[in-house]
Amino acid sequence: MRKSTWLPVALLIVGIAFYLYYGITWNAWIENLPNILIYIVIIIALRWALRKKEQMNDQHKNQ
């Protein structure tokens, strides 16, 4: 499995776990929702960057 697949998913799970560490309650989700959404955007950008890097490396190896 490629790094661009498993690394963002692992970081997303760990990040959400830290945000909700003090208890799985409705208030925990509501209070941390803006942070979680920003975190998801960062994870998506990380996945895109890693995938682009892997594609560029593959193209470089094929030349």
PyMOL commands that set and color helices and strands:
alter all, ss='L'
color gray80, all
select helices_A, chain A and resi 3-19+26-62
alter helices_A, ss='H'
color red, helices_A
deselect
rebuild
show_as cartoon
